[in-house]
Amino acid sequence: MPPGPEPAVLCNATVTYVDQDGTRLSCPLLDANGAELGAAAPARRFHAYRGQKHFPGLWWAATTRSHVGYESWLERYWLTELDHDPEVVHITSQPFVMTWPSPNRRGFTEHIPDYLARTVEGSTVIVDCHRAERVTGDAAEKFAATLTVCRMLEWSYLLLIEPDDIARYVNLRWLAGYRHPRFADPDVEHAVNIALEQPLGLYDAAELVGDPI
């Protein structure tokens, strides 16, 4: 990626987000750690229209027990990975709009990351998903600026491109269907947790609980 704006420029950036009451709020970038960025709603709406070349939708996430939006199948793939990661305890789609001074015709540049994730340790991870061949020009500059901002705020940043293992996604998507509360059985869940207190293969653990099929 090409170098993004200097940190001194990004210090003048602002962050706009939607709080749990649906109110749109803004704050200086350097105050972002204290803002409620794990918002109840995305910072922008997902648009669907005839002839569009990407496929937006909603993914039911077991992590949040709610629907999380995505704007492309690439985003859906990495959202599935985030939802599967035991270290991730919260996921927000389109979490905020970051705006900073720029010499372009509007006088500013803005970027909306694809996801914000919180980990079990309390750290913040910002995620962008983009095809490798399109990480150029304005897009590359925005990603570089986001990386710089995350370093300033002591957040982690991931720029995720096309996955190598599609079979893994197929498996994760199949497993994700059974993480919905409609399939929950507290007694079975308790028995499985007890069985897995010792190192066991999945089939062996299932046999201790009941019919493995």
C-alpha positions in Angstrom: 0.0 0.0 0.0 1.2 3.6 -0.6 1.8 5.8 2.4 -1.4 7.4 3.8 -1.8 10.8 5.3 0.7 11.9 8.0 -0.4 11.2 11.6 -0.5 15.0 12.2 -3.2 15.2 9.6 -5.2 12.3 11.0 -5.1 13.9 14.5 -7.7 16.3 13.0 -9.9 13.5 11.9 -13.4 13.0 13.2 -15.4 9.8 13.8 -19.2 9.6 13.3 -21.2 6.7 14.6 -24.6 5.6 15.7 -25.2 4.9 19.4 -27.5 2.3 20.9 -30.5 4.7 20.8 -30.0 5.3 17.1 -28.6 8.8 17.6 -25.9 9.9 15.2 -22.9 11.3 17.1 -19.4 12.6 16.2 -16.2 13.0 18.2 -12.6 13.8 17.5 -10.6 10.8 16.4 -8.4 10.9 19.5 -11.5 10.4 21.7 -12.6 7.4 19.8 -11.6 4.9 22.5 -14.2 6.5 24.8 -16.9 6.4 22.2 -19.6 3.8 21.9 -18.4 2.4 18.6 -20.0 -1.0 19.2 -23.1 0.6 17.8 -26.6 -0.7 17.6 -26.8 0.3 13.9 -24.4 0.6 11.0 -23.1 4.1 10.2 -24.7 3.8 6.8 -27.5 1.8 5.2 -27.0 -1.2 3.0 -28.4 -0.5 -0.4 -29.8 -3.1 -2.8 -30.8 -2.2 -6.4 -31.3 -3.9 -9.7 -28.0 -4.6 -11.6 -25.6 -4.1 -8.7 -22.4 -6.1 -8.9 -22.1 -7.0 -5.2 -24.5 -8.9 -3.0 -25.4 -7.3 0.4 -27.3 -9.2 3.0 -27.6 -10.2 6.7 -25.6 -12.9 8.5 -27.1 -14.3 11.7 -24.1 -14.2 14.1 -24.0 -16.5 17.1 -21.4 -14.1 18.6 -23.9 -11.3 18.9 -27.2 -13.3 18.8 -28.3 -10.9 16.0 -28.0 -10.1 12.3 -24.8 -8.5 11.2 -24.8 -6.9 7.7 -22.4 -7.5 4.8 -22.0 -5.8 1.4 -20.4 -8.5 -0.6 -19.7 -12.3 -0.5 -16.1 -11.5 0.4 -17.3 -9.6 3.5 -19.6 -12.5 4.3 -16.7 -15.0 4.2 -14.7 -13.0 6.7 -17.7 -12.2 8.8 -18.2 -16.0 9.1 -14.6 -16.3 10.2 -15.1 -13.6 12.8 -18.2 -15.2 14.1 -16.4 -18.5 14.4 -13.4 -17.1 16.3 -13.8 -17.8 20.1 -11.6 -14.8 20.9 -14.2 -12.4 19.3 -17.1 -11.4 21.6 -18.7 -8.6 19.6 -19.0 -7.7 15.9 -20.3 -4.4 14.4 -20.8 -3.9 10.7 -20.0 -0.5 9.2 -19.1 0.8 12.7 -18.2 4.4 12.0 -17.3 7.0 9.4 -13.8 8.4 9.7 -13.3 11.8 8.1 -10.0 13.7 7.7 -8.7 16.8 5.9 -7.6 16.2 2.3 -6.6 18.3 -0.7 -9.3 16.7 -2.9 -12.2 18.7 -4.3 -14.4 18.2 -1.3 -11.7 19.2 1.2 -11.9 16.0 3.1 -11.7 12.2 2.7 -13.9 9.7 4.5 -13.7 5.9 5.0 -16.1 3.4 6.6 -14.4 0.2 7.7 -16.3 -3.0 7.1 -16.2 -4.4 10.7 -15.2 -3.6 14.2 -14.6 -6.6 16.5 -14.1 -6.7 20.2 -12.0 -9.5 21.7 -12.4 -11.3 25.0 -9.3 -9.4 26.2 -11.1 -6.1 25.5 -9.0 -5.1 22.5 -10.5 -3.5 19.3 -9.9 -4.9 15.8 -10.9 -3.0 12.7 -11.4 -5.0 9.5 -11.6 -4.1 5.8 -12.3 -6.6 3.1 -11.2 -5.9 -0.4 -10.1 -7.8 -3.5 -6.3 -7.8 -3.8 -6.2 -6.3 -7.3 -8.4 -3.4 -6.2 -6.1 -2.3 -3.3 -4.9 0.7 -5.4 -5.4 4.4 -5.7 -7.9 6.0 -3.3 -8.8 2.6 -1.7 -5.2 1.9 -0.8 -4.8 5.4 0.6 -7.8 5.0 2.8 -6.6 1.6 4.0 -3.2 3.1 4.8 -4.9 5.9 6.7 -7.0 3.4 8.7 -3.8 1.4 9.6 -2.2 4.6 10.9 -5.3 5.5 12.9 -5.4 2.1 14.5 -1.8 2.3 15.5 -2.4 5.7 17.0 -5.4 4.3 19.0 -3.6 1.0 19.9 -6.1 -1.0 17.9 -5.4 -3.8 15.5 -6.1 -3.6 11.8 -6.8 -6.3 9.3 -7.0 -5.8 5.5 -8.4 -9.1 4.3 -8.4 -10.2 0.7 -9.7 -13.3 -1.1 -9.4 -16.5 0.9 -7.4 -19.5 -0.2 -9.6 -22.1 1.5 -13.2 -22.0 0.2 -13.8 -25.5 1.6 -13.3 -24.1 5.1 -16.0 -21.4 4.5 -18.4 -24.1 3.3 -17.8 -26.1 6.5 -18.1 -23.0 8.7 -21.3 -21.9 7.1 -22.8 -25.4 7.6 -21.7 -25.4 11.3 -23.0 -21.9 11.8 -26.5 -23.0 11.0 -26.6 -25.1 14.1 -25.5 -22.2 16.4 -28.9 -20.6 16.2 -30.8 -20.6 19.5 -33.6 -22.6 17.9 -31.4 -25.6 18.0 -30.3 -25.1 21.6 -30.8 -27.9 24.2 -29.4 -26.8 27.6 -29.1 -30.4 28.9 -27.2 -31.5 25.8 -25.0 -28.4 25.9 -24.2 -29.1 29.6 -23.3 -32.7 28.9 -21.1 -31.7 25.9 -19.2 -29.2 28.0 -18.5 -31.8 30.7 -17.4 -34.3 28.0 -15.0 -31.8 26.5 -13.3 -31.0 29.8 -10.8 -33.7 28.7 -9.1 -33.7 25.3 -11.3 -35.8 23.0 -12.2 -36.0 19.3 -15.5 -34.6 18.3 -17.0 -38.1 17.6 -15.8 -39.6 20.9 -17.2 -36.6 22.8 -20.6 -37.0 21.0 -20.7 -40.7 22.0 -20.4 -39.8 25.6 -23.4 -37.6 25.4 -25.7 -39.8 23.2 -26.1 -40.9 19.6 -23.2 -39.3 17.7 -25.3 -39.1 14.5 
